Amino acid sequence: MPDRITMLNIEFNSSCNLRCRWCALDHTRPRAVMATQTLETLCAQLAGGSLPNLARLDLHNGGETLLHPDLQGMLAVLRAWRPSLDARISVNLLTNAMLLTERKSRQILDSGVVDTLRFSIDGGSPEGYESIRQGARWQTLQRNILRFMRLNRASARPLATEAICMVPEGHTAPMHPAFAELLGLMDRTTLRHPHNWDGSVELGVDDASYRRIAESRPGECCFLLERNLVVLPDGTVTVCCNDLNARGVIGTIHEQDIRTIAASPQRLGMQAAMRAGRRAAIPLCHSCTGFFRP
């Protein structure tokens, strides 16, 4: 139901500048970029109380947010609507930082709307990072993050920072000093193991830890299927941020309020099937590990 939604992803841009080894994004799909009017439509619905228990807005999904051609304009829309939204909602932006120029850094800081800037930094070493995040360069990442940190410290409204770092299951090697130093600059670092996203693409990852947790929670619904929705660039809505390729679309905010979409029979039927132990009957979820509270 709508009052169970606590996390809403807004995908500004569907394409990515990297080809990461542990990502299921289909790069052959046409690129889509969200228009400011679509974001206005969504914000008006949220301001009307469509998702009453929303706790966070994540300005990302499968694509790289900084590829949006009018990032400043999109953030300006959010800033204009911010006073009409619940003050408890946090706004977060995740980036691979390859495009985090001084100009974009200042746009994010000056927007006054982003609360936390999060960085995807995988691997545990510069060499491991470049091997996993194909197309990225460690020196570029390091330079861009260090510059952002300097600007952030000098900002009138410093943002919180977080590194999302994935390392292989069973990884025990100590982090490279330069890698550990960069993570040490963050307010928070979240370590994760790679997972299979929605299971539609074989990524060659060991996701045993996720599967063990799922198996220990029979009769429960996946946290993301229950608590999350994603608004894609064209205004369509999918049920889960693991659905990087829009396979689980259940409506569009241009035709229905997002509250109505959240309560759609299709979404509630997926949840009921999962609780009944019939995940195999859910096309989007049958090969996914799901996310469950440990």
N, C-alpha and C positions, 0 to 999 in steps of 0.2 A: 504494500500500500504506500501512498505518497508520504505518510508520516514516518515511514521506515527509512526513507532515503536520507543519508547523511553526507554523501560524497557525490559531487557532480563534476564530470570532466567536460570541458569545452575545448573542442579541437579547432584552433584558429586556422591551421594549415595541415593538409593530409600527407604531404610529401616529406622526404628526409634527405639530407645531404650525405648521410653515411649509409653503409651497408653492413650493419653489425651482425656478427656471427650468431648471436643469441636473440635475434629479432625475427618475428614472423610477418612483418609488414610486406605486403605485395607491392613491389615497386613498379609493376606494369599497369596498375590502376591509374586512371587519369587523375592528375592533381586537382584538388579542390581547396579553395580559399574562402573562409567565412567573410561575408559582407557585414559592414557595420549595422545595417538594418536588421540582419538576422540576430545579431547580438542584442540590439535594442529590443526586439520582440521577446527574446528569452528573459532579459532583465526585467521587462514589464511584468512578465508572468511571475517571476520570483518575487518581485516587489509586492505583488498581490497575494503572496502567501501560498503559492502553489506547492512548495516543498517546505513545510513548516519546521522541520527539524534539521534542515540543511546546516552542516557544520563547516564544510570546506568546498571551495571552488578550485579545481585544478585546471590551469590553462594549458592543457596538453593532452594528447592521447598517443596515437601512433606516429604522427608527424612531428617535425621540428618547429616549434612555435615561432622562433626567430626568423623563419623563412617567410612569414606573413609580410606582404609588401607595405602594409600600413599598420605596423605594430603600435605606433604612437596613437593613431586614431582609434584602434581597438581598446587600448588602455584608457583613452579619454572617455569612451562610452561607459566603461566600467566605473570610472571615477565619477561621472555624472550621476550614475544610478546608485553608487555606494551608500549615500545617506538614506536611501529608501530600502536598503537590504538590512537584514538582521545584523546587528553589530558584532555578533558572535561568530559570524562566518569568516574564516580565514581564506585568503586568496594566495594560491601557490603557483609558481611557474617552474617547470622542469625544462632544462636545456642540455644539449651536449656541449655547449659553450664554444663550438668552433666558430660561430658567427657572432660571438659576444664582443663586438667592437666597443670602443669608448662611446660612440654615439648611441648604440643600443643600450649599453649599460646606463647611460644618463637618462634615456627614455624610460627605462624600467624604474629607476630611482626617483625620477621627477614625477612619475605618474601619480604617486601617492596612494596607489591602490594595491600593489603587490605586497604581501606580508613576508613571504619566504621565497627565496630563489634557491632552487634545487639543481644539482649538477649530477649527470650520469658519468661516473668515473669507475670503470671496471678493470679488473685484472690483477691488481696488487703490485705492478711494476710498470715502468714506461714501456717496456717491450711487450708485456702481456696486454697492456691497454691498447696498443696499436694493432696487436694481433686480433683482438676481439672487436674493437671499434674500427672496422675497416674503412679507410678514408680519413680517419682522424690522425692528428699529429700531436704527440705529447707536448712538444715545445709550444705549440699554439694554444693548447689547453692551459698549460701552466701560465703562459703570458696573459691570456685573457682573464683567467680567474684572479691572478695577482693584481691586475689592473682594477678589476671590479672590486676587490677587497679594499684597495686604497680609496676608491671613490665612495664605497659604502661607508667606510669609517668617517669620511668627511661629510657625509650627507646629513641633512637636518632630520631625516627619518630613516635611520639605518634599517636594512632588512635582515631578518634571520637568514642563515644559510645552512644548507644541508647537502651532503654528498650521499648519493645512492650508489653503492659499490657492490657489484656482483662478482663473486669468486666461485670457482667450481666446487661442487660437493666434495667434501673430504680434503679440501685445500688446507694445508697446515704450514706452508712456507711463510716465513716472516715477510712483511711488506718491504719493498725497496725503500730506502731512506727518503728519496725524493717524493715517492708516492705517499708515504706516511706523513711527510711534512705538509704536502698539499691538503690531505684530509684533515690534518691537525688545525688548519685554519678555519675549518667549518664549526658552526655552533653545534652541529649534530652530524654523525655519520651512521648510516643504516647499511649493514652488511646483509646481503641476500645471496641465495644460490640461484642459478639460472633455472627457468621453468619453461614449460612447453606452450605458454600462452593458451590459446583455445584448442590446441591439439591438431589444428588443420594442416600444419607443416611440421615435418620431421626435422628437428634442430640438432639432434644428436646430443641432448643434454641429459644429465643424470638428475632427475627430479624426485628421487626416492623420498626425500624428507617431506615434500609436499604431499606425496601419495600416502605416506604413513599417517600423517595428520588427518587426511581425508578419510582414510579407512577407520580411524579411531572415532569418527563422528557420524555414525550411521543415523539416518533420520533427521539430519540437520541440513539446512540450505546453505549453499556457498555464500560467504560473507558479501562478495561482490554482487552476486545475482540479487541479493536481498537489499543491499544498502547503496548501490551505485547505479548511476545512469551516465550516458555519454551523449552530448549533443555534437553531432558531426558538422562540418563546415556548411553543408547545404540546409541545415536545420533538422535533418532526420535524427532520430534518437535510437541508440542501441542500448542493450541491457547491461553492458559490462565493459570495463576498460581493458579487459583481456581480448576483446573482439576488435583487433586492429584493422580488420578488413570489411567491416560493416556487414557481417553475416547475420547479425541478430537484430536488425532494424525492426522496430515495432510501431513507428509513427513519425510524425513531423510536427514541430512546433508552429509551422505555418498553417496547419489545419486544426490542431488540437492544442489545448493547454497542456503543459508538461505534467500537471497533476493527473489529467485524464490518461495520458500515455503511461504514467507510472502504474496506474490501476488497471491497465488493459488486461483482458482475459488471457492474452497470449503470454504476457510476462508472469502473471499469477499462476498460470498453468504450468509454466516451466518450474517455478518454485515448488508447487505442489508435487510435481513428478519427482523432483530431487528429494524432497522429504519422504516420499513413499519408496525411495530406493530404486527409482526408474530413470536414473540419469542416462542410461543407454537410449532412452526414447527421446532425448532432447538433442536435436541435431547440432546445436552450437556447443553443447556441454559434454557430449558423450566421451570425447577423447581428452578433455581438459582435466587437470588435477584438481582444479578449483582452489579456493582459498578459505581455510577454516581456522578458527581460533585454536591455538595449541592448548 
